[in-house]
Amino acid sequence: MEIWLNTNKEAHSFIAEEYWNDNFELVKTMLLEAELYVYEVDNEIEGFIGLNDNYIGGIFVWHSFQSKGIGKQLLDYTKGIKNELVLSVYQKNQNAIRFYKREGFVISLEGVEEGTGEKEYLMKWEIQ
């Protein structure tokens, strides 16, 4: 949960920290029911991906381990076990949008996330 909280606060500076703090317990409960895959070194989790069926709830990697290919490895593993993946990403999170586009995702819908009022994209990837 520390990875989830810290990563969200760092990646989404345009959203008040209270939003993430207020949703901490809810997400903690949701993660218990999610399909999780972790990246670890020496029994230390450096990142994880959370799925609900084919929906990616997020890819979370400790800041000090970002840009080292961990997120890509987690996503590649997930692509190997799913035929289709979808996710939501805030439009202001341009780094994430570039990453997902580079990984074959396309924008399929545009909307507004209810909890924050922020514009977001629904992005989709399908096996070719």
N, CA, C and O atoms as a MOPAC input file, in Angstrom:
PM7 MOZYME 1SCF
protein

 N      0.82400 1    -1.19800 1     0.00000 1
 C      0.00000 1     0.00000 1     0.00000 1
 C      0.86400 1     1.25600 1     0.00000 1
 O      0.46900 1     2.29100 1    -0.53800 1
 N      2.05000 1     1.15900 1     0.60800 1
 C      2.94800 1     2.32000 1     0.57800 1
 C      3.34700 1     2.65600 1    -0.85400 1
 O      3.42600 1     3.82800 1    -1.22100 1
 N      3.60100 1     1.62100 1    -1.66700 1
 C      3.95700 1     1.86100 1    -3.06500 1
 C      2.78300 1     2.54700 1    -3.76600 1
 O      2.97800 1     3.52600 1    -4.48700 1
 N      1.57300 1     2.04000 1    -3.55800 1
 C      0.38100 1     2.62200 1    -4.18500 1
 C      0.24400 1     4.09100 1    -3.80500 1
 O      0.07000 1     4.94700 1    -4.67200 1
 N      0.32100 1     4.37800 1    -2.51700 1
 C      0.11100 1     5.73800 1    -2.02700 1
 C      1.18600 1     6.69300 1    -2.54800 1
 O      0.86700 1     7.74400 1    -3.10400 1
 N      2.44100 1     6.33400 1    -2.37100 1
 C      3.53100 1     7.22500 1    -2.77500 1
 C      3.57200 1     7.43300 1    -4.28500 1
 O      3.79100 1     8.55000 1    -4.75400 1
 N      3.36300 1     6.36100 1    -5.04200 1
 C      3.39600 1     6.47100 1    -6.49700 1
 C      2.27200 1     7.37000 1    -7.00200 1
 O      2.48500 1     8.19000 1    -7.89500 1
 N      1.08900 1     7.21900 1    -6.43800 1
 C     -0.02400 1     8.05800 1    -6.87200 1
 C      0.21500 1     9.52800 1    -6.54300 1
 O     -0.06700 1    10.40200 1    -7.36300 1
 N      0.72500 1     9.79900 1    -5.36700 1
 C      0.98500 1    11.18900 1    -4.99500 1
 C      2.04300 1    11.82000 1    -5.90200 1
 O      1.92500 1    12.98800 1    -6.27100 1
 N      3.06900 1    11.05600 1    -6.25800 1
 C      4.13600 1    11.56900 1    -7.12000 1
 C      3.66300 1    11.76000 1    -8.55700 1
 O      3.97400 1    12.77300 1    -9.18300 1
 N      2.91400 1    10.79500 1    -9.08000 1
 C      2.49300 1    10.84100 1   -10.48500 1
 C      1.32400 1    11.79300 1   -10.72500 1
 O      1.10700 1    12.24900 1   -11.84800 1
 N      0.57900 1    12.08700 1    -9.67100 1
 C     -0.63900 1    12.88600 1    -9.83100 1
 C     -0.61300 1    14.11300 1    -8.92200 1
 O     -1.49600 1    14.30200 1    -8.08500 1
 N      0.39900 1    14.92900 1    -9.10200 1
 C      0.53600 1    16.13000 1    -8.26900 1
 C     -0.62100 1    17.10000 1    -8.47800 1
 O     -0.82000 1    18.00900 1    -7.67200 1
 N     -1.37400 1    16.92000 1    -9.53400 1
 C     -2.53000 1    17.77100 1    -9.84400 1
 C     -3.77400 1    17.37500 1    -9.04500 1
 O     -4.81700 1    18.01900 1    -9.16100 1
 N     -3.66700 1    16.32500 1    -8.24100 1
 C     -4.76800 1    15.88400 1    -7.38300 1
 C     -4.33300 1    16.04900 1    -5.93400 1
 O     -3.21200 1    15.70000 1    -5.56700 1
 N     -5.22400 1    16.57900 1    -5.12300 1
 C     -4.91500 1    16.81800 1    -3.70600 1
 C     -4.53200 1    15.51000 1    -3.01900 1
 O     -5.14900 1    14.46900 1    -3.24400 1
 N     -3.49400 1    15.58500 1    -2.17200 1
 C     -3.03400 1    14.39800 1    -1.44100 1
 C     -4.14300 1    13.78400 1    -0.59900 1
 O     -4.15500 1    12.57200 1    -0.38100 1
 N     -5.06300 1    14.59700 1    -0.13100 1
 C     -6.17000 1    14.09400 1     0.69100 1
 C     -6.98500 1    13.04300 1    -0.05100 1
 O     -7.49800 1    12.10300 1     0.55800 1
 N     -7.10500 1    13.20300 1    -1.37000 1
 C     -7.86500 1    12.23500 1    -2.16300 1
 C     -7.26200 1    10.84200 1    -1.99600 1
 O     -7.98100 1     9.87000 1    -1.76500 1
 N     -5.93800 1    10.75300 1    -2.11500 1
 C     -5.26200 1     9.45700 1    -1.99900 1
 C     -5.33400 1     8.94500 1    -0.56400 1
 O     -5.57400 1     7.75900 1    -0.33800 1
 N     -5.13000 1     9.82700 1     0.39500 1
 C     -5.22300 1     9.42700 1     1.80500 1
 C     -6.62900 1     8.94100 1     2.14400 1
 O     -6.78900 1     7.94200 1     2.84600 1
 N     -7.64800 1     9.64400 1     1.64900 1
 C     -9.03800 1     9.28200 1     1.93300 1
 C     -9.43000 1     7.94200 1     1.31700 1
 O    -10.31500 1     7.26100 1     1.83600 1
 N     -8.78700 1     7.55600 1     0.22300 1
 C     -9.12500 1     6.30900 1    -0.46900 1
 C     -8.21900 1     5.13700 1    -0.09200 1
 O     -8.36400 1     4.03900 1    -0.62900 1
 N     -7.29900 1     5.36900 1     0.81800 1
 C     -6.32200 1     4.35600 1     1.20300 1
 C     -7.00000 1     3.05400 1     1.65300 1
 O     -6.68200 1     1.98600 1     1.13100 1
 N     -7.90800 1     3.12800 1     2.59300 1
 C     -8.54800 1     1.91900 1     3.13500 1
 C     -9.40600 1     1.21500 1     2.10400 1
 O     -9.43600 1    -0.01500 1     2.05900 1
 N    -10.10800 1     1.98000 1     1.26900 1
 C    -10.92800 1     1.38500 1     0.21300 1
 C    -10.05300 1     0.60300 1    -0.76400 1
 O    -10.37000 1    -0.53400 1    -1.11400 1
 N     -8.96800 1     1.20800 1    -1.19800 1
 C     -8.06800 1     0.54200 1    -2.14200 1
 C     -7.41900 1    -0.67000 1    -1.49000 1
 O     -7.22600 1    -1.69400 1    -2.14500 1
 N     -7.08600 1    -0.56800 1    -0.22900 1
 C     -6.49600 1    -1.70100 1     0.49600 1
 C     -7.43500 1    -2.90600 1     0.44000 1
 O     -6.98900 1    -4.03100 1     0.21700 1
 N     -8.71200 1    -2.67600 1     0.64000 1
 C     -9.71500 1    -3.73700 1     0.56000 1
 C     -9.82600 1    -4.26600 1    -0.86600 1
 O     -9.91800 1    -5.47500 1    -1.08300 1
 N     -9.81500 1    -3.35400 1    -1.83400 1
 C     -9.93400 1    -3.76200 1    -3.23700 1
 C     -8.73100 1    -4.59200 1    -3.68200 1
 O     -8.88000 1    -5.53600 1    -4.45800 1
 N     -7.54700 1    -4.24400 1    -3.19500 1
 C     -6.35100 1    -4.99500 1    -3.57900 1
 C     -6.39900 1    -6.43800 1    -3.09300 1
 O     -5.83200 1    -7.32900 1    -3.72500 1
 N     -7.07200 1    -6.66500 1    -1.97700 1
 C     -7.20400 1    -8.03100 1    -1.46700 1
 C     -8.00100 1    -8.91100 1    -2.41800 1
 O     -7.84500 1   -10.13200 1    -2.41900 1
 N     -8.86400 1    -8.28700 1    -3.23500 1
 C     -9.69400 1    -9.02700 1    -4.18000 1
 C     -9.13700 1    -8.98200 1    -5.60000 1
 O     -9.67200 1    -9.63900 1    -6.49300 1
 N     -8.07600 1    -8.21800 1    -5.81700 1
 C     -7.52100 1    -8.05300 1    -7.15900 1
 C     -6.52800 1    -9.16500 1    -7.48500 1
 O     -6.04000 1    -9.87700 1    -6.60700 1
 N     -6.25300 1    -9.28200 1    -8.76300 1
 C     -5.21200 1   -10.17200 1    -9.25600 1
 C     -3.93200 1    -9.32500 1    -9.27200 1
 O     -3.84200 1    -8.35200 1   -10.02100 1
 N     -2.95900 1    -9.68800 1    -8.46100 1
 C     -1.74200 1    -8.89400 1    -8.33100 1
 C     -0.52700 1    -9.69600 1    -8.78900 1
 O     -0.40400 1   -10.89300 1    -8.52700 1
 N      0.36800 1    -8.99000 1    -9.48500 1
 C      1.64900 1    -9.56300 1    -9.86600 1
 C      2.71700 1    -8.59400 1    -9.39600 1
 O      2.63200 1    -7.39100 1    -9.64500 1
 N      3.71200 1    -9.12000 1    -8.72200 1
 C      4.72600 1    -8.25800 1    -8.12400 1
 C      6.08100 1    -8.47800 1    -8.78400 1
 O      6.37500 1    -9.54700 1    -9.32000 1
 N      6.88200 1    -7.44300 1    -8.72600 1
 C      8.28000 1    -7.49700 1    -9.14300 1
 C      9.08400 1    -7.31500 1    -7.87600 1
 O      8.97700 1    -6.29400 1    -7.19700 1
 N      9.88700 1    -8.31000 1    -7.56500 1
 C     10.65600 1    -8.21200 1    -6.33000 1
 C     12.10300 1    -8.63300 1    -6.54700 1
 O     12.41900 1    -9.44500 1    -7.41700 1
 N     12.95800 1    -8.05600 1    -5.73300 1
 C     14.37400 1    -8.37500 1    -5.71700 1
 C     14.76200 1    -8.56900 1    -4.25800 1
 O     14.48200 1    -7.71600 1    -3.41600 1
 N     15.40800 1    -9.69800 1    -3.96000 1
 C     15.82200 1   -10.01400 1    -2.59100 1
 C     14.66100 1    -9.88500 1    -1.59600 1
 O     14.81300 1    -9.31000 1    -0.51800 1
 N     13.51300 1   -10.42500 1    -1.97300 1
 C     12.30200 1   -10.42400 1    -1.14300 1
 C     11.75200 1    -9.03200 1    -0.84300 1
 O     10.95700 1    -8.87100 1     0.08300 1
 N     12.16500 1    -8.02800 1    -1.61300 1
 C     11.63800 1    -6.66800 1    -1.47300 1
 C     10.82200 1    -6.33900 1    -2.71700 1
 O     11.32100 1    -6.43000 1    -3.83900 1
 N      9.56800 1    -5.95800 1    -2.51100 1
 C      8.70800 1    -5.60100 1    -3.63900 1
 C      9.11000 1    -4.22200 1    -4.14400 1
 O      9.12000 1    -3.24700 1    -3.39300 1
 N      9.44000 1    -4.16000 1    -5.43000 1
 C      9.81700 1    -2.89600 1    -6.05700 1
 C      8.68900 1    -2.33300 1    -6.89800 1
 O      8.69400 1    -1.14900 1    -7.23800 1
 N      7.71000 1    -3.18100 1    -7.23800 1
 C      6.56100 1    -2.72600 1    -8.01500 1
 C      5.52300 1    -3.81900 1    -8.14100 1
 O      5.78000 1    -4.98400 1    -7.83500 1
 N      4.34400 1    -3.42500 1    -8.59600 1
 C      3.28500 1    -4.40900 1    -8.82800 1
 C      2.27900 1    -3.87300 1    -9.83600 1
 O      2.20000 1    -2.66900 1   -10.08200 1
 N      1.51700 1    -4.79100 1   -10.41100 1
 C      0.41000 1    -4.45900 1   -11.29500 1
 C     -0.83500 1    -5.09300 1   -10.70100 1
 O     -0.79900 1    -6.23100 1   -10.23400 1
 N     -1.93100 1    -4.35500 1   -10.71900 1
 C     -3.19000 1    -4.84900 1   -10.18400 1
 C     -4.23300 1    -4.95600 1   -11.27700 1
 O     -4.42600 1    -4.02400 1   -12.05800 1
 N     -4.91100 1    -6.10600 1   -11.32900 1
 C     -5.91500 1    -6.37200 1   -12.35600 1
 C     -7.24500 1    -6.75400 1   -11.73100 1
 O     -7.30200 1    -7.36300 1   -10.66200 1
 N     -8.30200 1    -6.38300 1   -12.41700 1
 C     -9.64500 1    -6.86800 1   -12.13000 1
 C    -10.16200 1    -7.37100 1   -13.46900 1
 O    -10.59600 1    -6.57900 1   -14.30500 1
 N    -10.11800 1    -8.67600 1   -13.67600 1
 C    -10.37400 1    -9.29800 1   -14.97500 1
 C     -9.35400 1    -8.75800 1   -15.97400 1
 O     -8.16000 1    -9.03100 1   -15.84900 1
 N     -9.81900 1    -7.99000 1   -16.96900 1
 C     -8.87200 1    -7.44900 1   -17.94500 1
 C     -8.63200 1    -5.94800 1   -17.74800 1
 O     -8.04100 1    -5.29500 1   -18.60800 1
 N     -9.08600 1    -5.41000 1   -16.63100 1
 C     -8.89800 1    -3.98700 1   -16.32100 1
 C     -7.66700 1    -3.80700 1   -15.43400 1
 O     -7.57400 1    -4.39300 1   -14.35600 1
 N     -6.73200 1    -2.99200 1   -15.90200 1
 C     -5.53900 1    -2.69300 1   -15.11500 1
 C     -5.86200 1    -1.53900 1   -14.17500 1
 O     -6.09200 1    -0.41200 1   -14.61200 1
 N     -5.87500 1    -1.83300 1   -12.89000 1
 C     -6.10500 1    -0.78400 1   -11.89600 1
 C     -4.91000 1     0.13700 1   -11.77800 1
 O     -5.04500 1     1.29000 1   -11.36700 1
 N     -3.74000 1    -0.36800 1   -12.13700 1
 C     -2.54700 1     0.46000 1   -12.13100 1
 C     -1.28000 1    -0.36000 1   -12.10300 1
 O     -1.27000 1    -1.53100 1   -11.72300 1
 N     -0.21900 1     0.29000 1   -12.51600 1
 C      1.12700 1    -0.24700 1   -12.39300 1
 C      1.84800 1     0.70000 1   -11.44500 1
 O      1.91200 1     1.90500 1   -11.69200 1
 N      2.38200 1     0.16300 1   -10.37700 1
 C      2.98100 1     0.98500 1    -9.33200 1
 C      4.40500 1     0.50200 1    -9.06800 1
 O      4.63000 1    -0.66300 1    -8.74200 1
 N      5.35700 1     1.41500 1    -9.21500 1
 C      6.76400 1     1.09200 1    -9.00700 1
 C      7.35200 1     2.18200 1    -8.11600 1
 O      7.14100 1     3.37100 1    -8.35600 1
 N      8.09300 1     1.76600 1    -7.08400 1
 C      8.76200 1     2.73700 1    -6.22600 1
 C      9.52800 1     3.73600 1    -7.09000 1
 O     10.13500 1     3.35600 1    -8.09200 1
 N      9.50100 1     4.98100 1    -6.71300 1
 C     10.13900 1     6.05000 1    -7.49200 1
 C     11.60100 1     5.73300 1    -7.80600 1
 O     12.05300 1     5.95300 1    -8.93000 1
 N     12.32800 1     5.22800 1    -6.84400 1
 C     13.76000 1     4.96000 1    -7.04800 1
 C     14.01700 1     3.82900 1    -8.04400 1
 O     15.14900 1     3.65800 1    -8.49600 1
 N     12.98100 1     3.05100 1    -8.39600 1
 C     13.14200 1     1.95500 1    -9.34300 1
 C     12.45700 1     2.22800 1   -10.68000 1
 O     12.46400 1     1.37500 1   -11.56700 1
 N     11.86700 1     3.41100 1   -10.82500 1
 C     11.19700 1     3.75100 1   -12.07600 1
 C     12.21100 1     3.97600 1   -13.18400 1
 O     13.37700 1     4.27700 1   -12.92700 1
 N     11.75400 1     3.82700 1   -14.41000 1
 C     12.58000 1     3.98200 1   -15.62300 1
 C     13.68700 1     2.93600 1   -15.70600 1
 O     14.73900 1     3.17500 1   -16.29800 1
 N     13.43600 1     1.77600 1   -15.10700 1
 C     14.39000 1     0.66800 1   -15.17500 1
 C     13.76200 1    -0.55500 1   -15.85700 1
 O     14.34100 1    -1.64100 1   -15.84800 1
 N     12.57500 1    -0.37000 1   -16.44600 1
 C     11.92300 1    -1.45400 1   -17.17600 1
 C     11.00500 1    -2.32900 1   -16.34600 1
 O     10.45500 1    -3.30200 1   -16.86300 1
 N     10.82600 1    -2.01200 1   -15.07700 1
 C      9.97800 1    -2.84800 1   -14.21300 1
 C      8.52300 1    -2.78700 1   -14.64700 1
 O      7.86800 1    -3.82300 1   -14.76100 1
 N      8.01100 1    -1.58900 1   -14.88900 1
 C      6.62400 1    -1.45300 1   -15.33700 1
 C      6.37700 1    -2.18900 1   -16.64100 1
 O      5.34200 1    -2.83400 1   -16.80600 1
 N      7.31500 1    -2.09900 1   -17.56200 1
 C      7.19600 1    -2.80100 1   -18.83700 1
 C      7.19000 1    -4.30900 1   -18.62100 1
 O      6.40200 1    -5.01900 1   -19.24500 1
 N      8.05800 1    -4.80400 1   -17.74600 1
 C      8.08000 1    -6.24800 1   -17.48200 1
 C      6.75600 1    -6.71700 1   -16.87800 1
 O      6.24000 1    -7.77100 1   -17.24800 1
 N      6.21400 1    -5.93700 1   -15.95500 1
 C      4.91900 1    -6.29500 1   -15.36900 1
 C      3.82200 1    -6.29400 1   -16.43200 1
 O      2.98300 1    -7.19300 1   -16.47300 1
 N      3.84100 1    -5.27200 1   -17.29000 1
 C      2.84200 1    -5.18900 1   -18.35000 1
 C      3.02500 1    -6.31000 1   -19.36400 1
 O      2.04200 1    -6.90800 1   -19.80200 1
 N      4.26000 1    -6.60600 1   -19.74400 1
 C      4.51500 1    -7.69100 1   -20.68900 1
 C      4.02200 1    -9.02700 1   -20.14300 1
 O      3.44300 1    -9.82800 1   -20.87800 1
 N      4.25100 1    -9.26600 1   -18.85400 1
 C      3.75900 1   -10.50600 1   -18.25300 1
 C      2.23500 1   -10.57500 1   -18.36900 1
 O      1.66900 1   -11.60800 1   -18.72400 1
 N      1.59900 1    -9.46900 1   -18.06500 1
 C      0.12600 1    -9.41300 1   -18.11400 1
 C     -0.37600 1    -9.62000 1   -19.53900 1
 O     -1.37300 1   -10.31000 1   -19.74800 1
 N      0.29300 1    -9.03900 1   -20.50500 1
 C     -0.09300 1    -9.24200 1   -21.90900 1
 C      0.02900 1   -10.71200 1   -22.29900 1
 O     -0.69300 1   -11.18100 1   -23.17900 1
 N      0.92500 1   -11.43000 1   -21.66000 1
 C      1.11400 1   -12.83700 1   -21.95400 1
 C      0.01000 1   -13.73700 1   -21.43400 1
 O     -0.11400 1   -14.88300 1   -21.86600 1
 N     -0.79400 1   -13.22800 1   -20.50800 1
 C     -1.86400 1   -14.06100 1   -19.93400 1
 C     -3.26700 1   -13.53000 1   -20.24000 1
 O     -4.26500 1   -14.16300 1   -19.89200 1
 N     -3.33700 1   -12.36600 1   -20.89300 1
 C     -4.62900 1   -11.76500 1   -21.24700 1
 C     -4.66200 1   -11.47500 1   -22.73900 1
 O     -3.63500 1   -11.15700 1   -23.33900 1
 N     -5.84800 1   -11.58400 1   -23.33800 1
 C     -6.00300 1   -11.26300 1   -24.76300 1
 C     -6.36200 1    -9.80300 1   -24.98800 1
 O     -6.19900 1    -9.27500 1   -26.08800 1
 N     -6.84900 1    -9.16100 1   -23.94300 1
 C     -7.27700 1    -7.76800 1   -24.03800 1
 C     -7.06400 1    -7.12000 1   -22.67900 1
 O     -7.29400 1    -7.74100 1   -21.64100 1
 N     -6.62400 1    -5.86800 1   -22.69200 1
 C     -6.44100 1    -5.10600 1   -21.46100 1
 C     -7.01600 1    -3.70600 1   -21.64700 1
 O     -6.91800 1    -3.12900 1   -22.73000 1
 N     -7.60700 1    -3.16900 1   -20.60300 1
 C     -8.08900 1    -1.79400 1   -20.60900 1
 C     -7.63000 1    -1.12400 1   -19.32300 1
 O     -7.35400 1    -1.78300 1   -18.32100 1
 N     -7.55700 1     0.19600 1   -19.37400 1
 C     -7.16800 1     0.96600 1   -18.20200 1
 C     -7.64300 1     2.39300 1   -18.36900 1
 O     -7.95400 1     2.83700 1   -19.47400 1
 N     -7.69400 1     3.09700 1   -17.26700 1
 C     -8.00400 1     4.52400 1   -17.27700 1
 C     -6.75100 1     5.27700 1   -16.86300 1
 O     -6.00600 1     4.84000 1   -15.98600 1
 N     -6.53000 1     6.41800 1   -17.50900 1
 C     -5.36500 1     7.23400 1   -17.19900 1
 C     -5.77200 1     8.70200 1   -17.26700 1
 O     -6.48000 1     9.12000 1   -18.18300 1
 N     -5.32100 1     9.47000 1   -16.29500 1
 C     -5.61800 1    10.90200 1   -16.30000 1
 C     -4.93600 1    11.55800 1   -17.49500 1
 O     -3.78500 1    11.25500 1   -17.80900 1
 N     -5.65600 1    12.45900 1   -18.15800 1
 C     -5.09500 1    13.14600 1   -19.31900 1
 C     -3.86500 1    13.97200 1   -18.95600 1
 O     -2.98700 1    14.17100 1   -19.79500 1
 N     -3.79100 1    14.45000 1   -17.73200 1
 C     -2.64300 1    15.23900 1   -17.30700 1
 C     -1.40200 1    14.38000 1   -17.04200 1
 O     -0.30400 1    14.91300 1   -16.88600 1
 N     -1.57100 1    13.06600 1   -16.99100 1
 C     -0.44500 1    12.16600 1   -16.73900 1
 C      0.17900 1    11.76400 1   -18.08300 1
 O      0.04900 1    10.62800 1   -18.53700 1
 N      0.85100 1    12.72300 1   -18.69300 1
 C      1.40700 1    12.51700 1   -20.03500 1
 C      2.47500 1    11.42200 1   -20.07600 1
 O      2.60100 1    10.72800 1   -21.08500 1
 N      3.23400 1    11.25900 1   -19.01400 1
 C      4.24200 1    10.18200 1   -18.98900 1
 C      3.57900 1     8.82100 1   -19.12400 1
 O      4.04900 1     7.96700 1   -19.87700 1
 N      2.49200 1     8.61900 1   -18.39900 1
 C      1.78800 1     7.33400 1   -18.46400 1
 C      1.15700 1     7.13200 1   -19.84000 1
 O      1.20000 1     6.03100 1   -20.39000 1
 N      0.58100 1     8.17500 1   -20.38300 1
 C     -0.04400 1     8.06100 1   -21.70800 1
 C      0.99600 1     7.67900 1   -22.75300 1
 O      0.74200 1     6.80400 1   -23.58100 1
 N      2.16600 1     8.32000 1   -22.72900 1
 C      3.24200 1     7.96600 1   -23.66000 1
 C      3.67000 1     6.51200 1   -23.48000 1
 O      3.86300 1     5.78800 1   -24.45600 1
 N      3.81500 1     6.09400 1   -22.22500 1
 C      4.20400 1     4.71700 1   -21.93300 1
 C      3.19800 1     3.73200 1   -22.52300 1
 O      3.58000 1     2.79500 1   -23.22400 1
 N      1.92200 1     3.94200 1   -22.24000 1
 C      0.90900 1     2.99800 1   -22.71200 1
 C      0.79600 1     3.00300 1   -24.23600 1
 O      0.62000 1     1.94400 1   -24.83900 1
 N      0.89300 1     4.16300 1   -24.86300 1
 C      0.87200 1     4.20700 1   -26.33000 1
 C      2.05800 1     3.44200 1   -26.90200 1
 O      1.90500 1     2.69400 1   -27.86800 1
 N      3.22500 1     3.62000 1   -26.32100 1
 C      4.41900 1     2.90800 1   -26.76800 1
 C      4.23400 1     1.39400 1   -26.63300 1
 O      4.80700 1     0.61600 1   -27.39700 1
 N      3.42900 1     0.99200 1   -25.65300 1
 C      3.18400 1    -0.43000 1   -25.40400 1
 C      1.97600 1    -0.97600 1   -26.16600 1
 O      1.51900 1    -2.08500 1   -25.89000 1
 N      1.45600 1    -0.20000 1   -27.12400 1
 C      0.39200 1    -0.69000 1   -28.00200 1
 C     -1.02500 1    -0.36300 1   -27.59200 1
 O     -1.96700 1    -0.82300 1   -28.23800 1
 N     -1.20900 1     0.41200 1   -26.54800 1
 C     -2.54600 1     0.81700 1   -26.14300 1
 C     -3.01900 1     1.97700 1   -27.00700 1
 O     -2.22100 1     2.80700 1   -27.44100 1
 N     -4.32100 1     2.02700 1   -27.25300 1
 C     -4.92100 1     3.13800 1   -27.98800 1
 C     -6.03200 1     3.73800 1   -27.13700 1
 O     -6.66900 1     3.04500 1   -26.34400 1
 N     -6.25000 1     5.01800 1   -27.31300 1
 C     -7.32700 1     5.71000 1   -26.59600 1
 C     -8.65000 1     5.29900 1   -27.23400 1
 O     -8.83400 1     5.43200 1   -28.44300 1
 N     -9.57000 1     4.79600 1   -26.40700 1
 C    -10.85700 1     4.36800 1   -26.94200 1
 C    -12.00700 1     5.25500 1   -26.48100 1
 O    -13.02400 1     5.34300 1   -27.16900 1
 N    -11.87000 1     5.90900 1   -25.34400 1
 C    -12.91000 1     6.81100 1   -24.83700 1
 C    -12.27700 1     7.93800 1   -24.04900 1
 O    -11.15500 1     7.82500 1   -23.55500 1
 N    -13.01600 1     9.02300 1   -23.94400 1
 C    -12.60100 1    10.14200 1   -23.11300 1
 C    -13.71800 1    10.39700 1   -22.11900 1
 O    -14.89400 1    10.34600 1   -22.47700 1
 N    -13.35600 1    10.67400 1   -20.87000 1
 C    -14.36400 1    10.91600 1   -19.85600 1
 C    -13.82000 1    11.74600 1   -18.71600 1
 O    -12.74100 1    12.33200 1   -18.80100 1
 N    -14.59700 1    11.78000 1   -17.64200 1
 C    -14.19800 1    12.50100 1   -16.43700 1
 C    -14.30300 1    11.53000 1   -15.26700 1
 O    -15.33600 1    10.88800 1   -15.07800 1
 N    -13.24000 1    11.42500 1   -14.48900 1
 C    -13.23600 1    10.55100 1   -13.31800 1
 C    -14.05900 1    11.21300 1   -12.23100 1
 O    -13.79400 1    12.35100 1   -11.84200 1
 N    -15.04800 1    10.50200 1   -11.74900 1
 C    -16.03000 1    11.05500 1   -10.81900 1
 C    -15.42700 1    11.56800 1    -9.52100 1
 O    -15.80200 1    12.64200 1    -9.05100 1
 N    -14.50200 1    10.82100 1    -8.93500 1
 C    -13.95600 1    11.17300 1    -7.63000 1
 C    -13.10600 1    12.42700 1    -7.61400 1
 O    -13.03600 1    13.12400 1    -6.60100 1
 N    -12.45500 1    12.71800 1    -8.74400 1
 C    -11.53800 1    13.85900 1    -8.80100 1
 C    -12.01300 1    14.98500 1    -9.70300 1
 O    -11.56500 1    16.12400 1    -9.56600 1
 N    -12.91500 1    14.67500 1   -10.62000 1
 C    -13.33300 1    15.65500 1   -11.61500 1
 C    -12.30800 1    15.84400 1   -12.71800 1
 O    -12.45100 1    16.74100 1   -13.54900 1
 N    -11.27000 1    15.00600 1   -12.73600 1
 C    -10.20100 1    15.10400 1   -13.73900 1
 C    -10.58300 1    14.36100 1   -15.01800 1
 O    -11.19700 1    13.29500 1   -14.97400 1
 N    -10.20700 1    14.94200 1   -16.15500 1
 C    -10.41700 1    14.28600 1   -17.43700 1
 C     -9.49600 1    13.07700 1   -17.52400 1
 O     -8.35900 1    13.10100 1   -17.05400 1
 N    -10.02000 1    12.01500 1   -18.14000 1
 C     -9.23300 1    10.79600 1   -18.28600 1
 C     -9.52800 1    10.13200 1   -19.61900 1
 O    -10.52100 1    10.42600 1   -20.28400 1
 N     -8.64400 1     9.23800 1   -19.98200 1
 C     -8.83500 1     8.40200 1   -21.16400 1
 C     -9.02400 1     6.96800 1   -20.72000 1
 O     -8.43400 1     6.52300 1   -19.73600 1
 N     -9.85500 1     6.25100 1   -21.45900 1
 C     -9.90600 1     4.80500 1   -21.36000 1
 C     -9.04800 1     4.30200 1   -22.51200 1
 O     -9.30900 1     4.61300 1   -23.67400 1
 N     -8.02800 1     3.52800 1   -22.18200 1
 C     -7.11400 1     3.01100 1   -23.19500 1
 C     -7.25200 1     1.49400 1   -23.27200 1
 O     -7.54300 1     0.82600 1   -22.28000 1
 N     -7.03500 1     0.97000 1   -24.47400 1
 C     -7.26700 1    -0.44800 1   -24.70400 1
 C     -6.10600 1    -1.05400 1   -25.49500 1
 O     -5.52900 1    -0.42200 1   -26.37900 1
 N     -5.78800 1    -2.30100 1   -25.14400 1
 C     -4.81100 1    -3.10300 1   -25.87100 1
 C     -5.45000 1    -4.44500 1   -26.17700 1
 O     -6.12700 1    -5.03000 1   -25.33100 1
 N     -5.22600 1    -4.93500 1   -27.40700 1
 C     -5.70500 1    -6.26100 1   -27.78200 1
 C     -4.56200 1    -7.03900 1   -28.40000 1
 O     -3.69600 1    -6.48000 1   -29.07500 1
 N     -4.57600 1    -8.35000 1   -28.15500 1
 C     -3.55800 1    -9.20700 1   -28.74800 1
 C     -3.73100 1    -9.18100 1   -30.27600 1
 O     -4.85200 1    -9.18300 1   -30.78400 1
 N     -2.64000 1    -9.15800 1   -30.97000 1
 C     -2.70600 1    -9.11000 1   -32.45500 1
 C     -2.52900 1   -10.47000 1   -33.03200 1
 O     -2.55300 1   -10.63200 1   -34.25200 1

